[in-house]
Every structure is written in structure tokens, then in C-alpha cells.
Amino acid sequence: MRGERPFPMFRLATGEPPRRNGFSEGTQDYKREGETLVLQRQLTRRFGPLPNEVTARISGATVEEIDLWVDRVLDARTLDEVFRS
């Protein structure tokens, strides 16, 4: 086993090896994507089908904005209350 790696090197779906700093960047992207889906699901369940403007706003939001809105949806009575400034 000398000279052999005990585990094969991890490769991305593209076949490329991961970059050292790519893990944290990718994790942030996955977090944002997951939270976006949860927020849209919560909003739809609570307020019905979402207007296109709301969907677009969520799609362009930062992780911090999404975190704030996920918390607000618990107490908000309207969509406007979720997205207030």
C-alpha cells in the first residue's frame, strides 16, 4: 500500500478536484438555496401563491435577508410584514 492513497481523491461532478476555498463558497450557496426554498414554501403555505415580484425579490436576496425573512414569516400577518424594511 505504500504510495497508494487509502481513499480515492474526491472529485466534483465536473470531474475537477475541489478547490480549498471552494468548500466554504459552495456551502454558502447551498445554505442560500436551501433557505430560499424553505422561505418560499413557508410563504406559499401561509399566504397562498406568491406574486412574481416576491419570488424575484427572494431570488436576488442575500443570505442575511433570507434569514431575516424566515424569522419574520412566523409572526407576520401579511407578505408586506415579512418584507418590511
Helices and strands as residue ranges (DSSP letters): H 22-47, H 52-59, H 63-72, H 79-83
